[in-house]
Amino acid sequence: RDTTKSKSDAILGGRDNINELSAEIQEDTAEKEQSEAEVVERKANQEAMTAELQDTKARFEKAQAEYDVQAADLSKAIRSLESAIQAMEGSKPAALLEIRSTVESSLALAAAMELISEKKRQAVSALLQTGAGVDPSDPAYAYHSQG
């Protein structure tokens, strides 16, 4: 009887052990499947973020190129205006022709960069094309206040 009881206890203990191990295997399998799903999700997120990073870099490079072009144009415009100022400061009657050409080139650059409206550009061009100066005795320039 002792042998049967010990064998019976061993069988029951083995079954319990099998049941415990089976439960552990199921838990481990579930954890593994969850971990694999997380890995797949993380890889998908990484791919999406990599694509977004590449798009952002491309936009940045395009904006940087546009900025560089505009900065070069503005630097050229500033240099043109500085040379016009220098020409005006050392103004001699012969230098007025130089001022006119400098202002015309600066005006063309400003128009190309759309920094000046067409109406204002035409007004400045008209002023540059008039060979005569302003006559202060002209009635058009008289004081018009109603008092």
C-alpha positions in Angstrom: 0.0 0.0 0.0 2.8 2.4 0.8 4.2 1.9 -2.7 0.9 2.5 -4.3 0.3 5.6 -2.2 3.8 6.9 -3.0 3.3 6.2 -6.7 -0.1 7.8 -6.6 1.3 10.8 -4.8 4.1 11.0 -7.3 1.6 10.8 -10.2 -0.5 13.6 -8.6 2.6 15.6 -8.0 3.7 15.1 -11.6 0.3 16.2 -12.9 0.5 19.3 -10.7 4.0 19.9 -11.9 2.8 19.4 -15.5 -0.1 21.8 -15.0 2.1 24.4 -13.4 4.7 24.1 -16.2 1.9 24.2 -18.8 0.5 27.4 -17.3 4.0 29.0 -17.2 4.5 28.0 -20.9 1.2 29.6 -21.8 2.1 32.8 -19.9 5.6 32.9 -21.5 4.1 32.3 -24.9 1.6 35.2 -24.4 4.4 37.5 -23.2 6.5 36.5 -26.2 3.6 37.2 -28.6 3.1 40.6 -26.9 6.8 41.4 -27.1 6.9 40.4 -30.8 3.8 42.6 -31.4 5.5 45.5 -29.7 8.7 45.0 -31.8 6.6 45.1 -35.0 4.9 48.3 -33.8 8.2 49.9 -32.8 9.7 49.1 -36.2 6.7 50.6 -38.0 7.0 53.7 -35.8 10.7 53.9 -36.5 10.1 53.7 -40.3 7.4 56.4 -40.1 9.7 58.6 -38.1 12.6 58.0 -40.4 10.5 59.0 -43.4 9.3 62.1 -41.5 12.9 63.0 -40.7 13.9 62.7 -44.3 10.9 64.9 -45.4 11.9 67.5 -42.7 15.5 67.5 -43.9 14.4 68.0 -47.5 12.2 70.9 -46.5 15.0 72.4 -44.5 17.5 72.1 -47.3 15.0 73.7 -49.7 14.3 76.5 -47.3 18.0 77.0 -46.7 18.7 77.2 -50.5 15.8 79.8 -50.9 17.2 81.8 -47.9 20.7 81.7 -49.4 19.5 83.0 -52.7 17.4 85.8 -51.1 20.3 86.7 -48.7 22.6 87.0 -51.7 20.1 89.2 -53.6 19.6 91.4 -50.5 23.3 91.7 -50.0 23.8 92.8 -53.6 20.9 95.3 -53.2 22.5 96.7 -50.0 25.9 97.1 -51.7 24.1 98.9 -54.6 22.4 101.2 -52.2 25.6 101.9 -50.3 27.4 102.7 -53.6 24.5 105.0 -54.5 24.8 106.8 -51.1 28.6 107.2 -51.6 28.0 108.6 -55.1 25.4 111.0 -53.7 27.7 112.1 -50.9 30.4 112.9 -53.3 27.9 114.3 -55.7 29.3 116.3 -58.6 27.2 117.1 -61.6 28.9 114.3 -63.6 28.3 111.9 -60.7 24.5 112.3 -61.1 24.6 110.0 -64.2 26.3 107.4 -62.1 23.7 107.8 -59.4 21.0 107.3 -61.9 22.5 104.1 -63.2 23.0 102.8 -59.7 19.5 103.6 -58.6 18.1 102.0 -61.8 20.0 98.8 -61.2 18.9 98.8 -57.5 15.3 99.5 -58.7 15.5 96.6 -61.2 16.7 94.3 -58.4 14.0 95.4 -56.0 11.4 94.8 -58.7 12.8 91.4 -59.5 12.6 90.4 -55.8 9.1 91.9 -55.6 10.2 94.3 -52.8 8.6 97.3 -54.5 5.2 97.6 -56.2 4.9 98.2 -59.9 3.3 101.6 -59.3 6.2 102.8 -57.1 8.8 101.4 -59.6 7.2 103.3 -62.4 7.1 106.5 -60.4 10.8 106.2 -59.6 11.6 105.4 -63.2 9.7 108.4 -64.3 11.6 110.6 -61.9 14.9 109.2 -63.2 13.9 109.8 -66.8 13.0 113.4 -66.3 16.2 115.3 -67.1 14.9 118.4 -65.4 14.9 119.0 -61.7 12.1 120.4 -59.6 11.3 124.1 -60.0 10.3 125.4 -56.6 8.6 128.4 -58.2 6.3 126.2 -60.1 2.7 126.7 -58.8 2.2 123.0 -58.5 4.7 123.0 -55.6 3.2 126.0 -53.8 1.8 125.7 -50.3 -1.9 124.7 -50.6 -3.1 124.9 -47.0 -6.6 126.4 -46.6 -5.4 128.0 -43.5 
